[in-house]
Amino acid sequence: MPDGRRFGSYEVTVLIDGVYKAPIEHLAHASSETVRDAAVAAWAEPTVDMDVNLFLLRGPDGVTLVDAGTGPFWGPQLGLGRAALAGAGVQPEDVKRVLLTHLHGDHALGLFADDGAYFPKAEIVVPKPDLDFFGKSALKETVPTYRRGGFDIAARLLATYGERVKPVPGGPVLPEIEAIAMPGHTPGHFGYLIGKGAERLVLWGDLVHAPALQLDDPDFCFIYDADAAQGAASRRAIFARAAEERWVASGGHVSGFVHVERAGDVWRFTRA
């Protein structure tokens, strides 16, 4: 069981749900197909492998999660977050709330059991702009097939958790936890800023998938992004703010805790 780190009133632990292997052909670029094609040709492996994380927060009023992993729905190489929670001594009924960064399967499918709610007592905090978009079934046919999963998740979330679904527009969601809009990956993609004082933690969801590429060129992304240019702008803005304010950072596909530093015209992660 990894050790937790304290940020304000919360002890935060990274739990690994597994490793997602994104086909290198799914790489995209917000401004240059030529740059994208060169990067694909130069990549030494058929996939870009990335950790899939969820986060356990222990605070004054109990257990909160940021994201929930895949559950058993994406195959045996993923869904390990449930065992990690059990290893931390957390049972499903202990979870008081889940803060979702966005409505994609590797972040939200872990909310569901085969026949109902996996977390029977939890409130689900969801970005309102994401729920507003994915909650409109008429929009499903307007997006590519590989980006339609959010519509099914939104419908299942509302049917399963009902009044325990709490859409939030951004801003403070709990004492010492603020939702920050980071749109692009999805229309309402959020990060969460946790703690107070000099050391705070930003959990930025899917702002970053492939640091080896996106730190040198934030225009790199994957086809899963709803708006590649908006996602790149969010990356640049959050990298700059994290560096200036010396936030500790992590996310759905970042290994451990990092600091963001500007290195000339590019960015670097250092271990925090």
Secondary structure, DSSP 8 states (H G I E B T S, - for coil): ----EEETTEEEEEEEEEEEEEEGGGEEESS-HHHHHHHHHH-SSSEEEEEEEEEEEEETTEEEEE----GGGG-TTS-THHHHHHHTT--GGGEEEEE-S-S-HHHHGGGEETTEESSTT-EEEEEHHHHHHHT-GGGGGGS-GGG-HHHHHHHHHHHHHGGGEEEE-SEEEETTEEEEE-TTSSTT-EEEEEEETTEEEEE-TTS-S-HHHHTT-TTEEETT-S-HHHHHHHHHHHHHHHHHHT-EEE-TT--S-EEEEEETTEEEEEE-
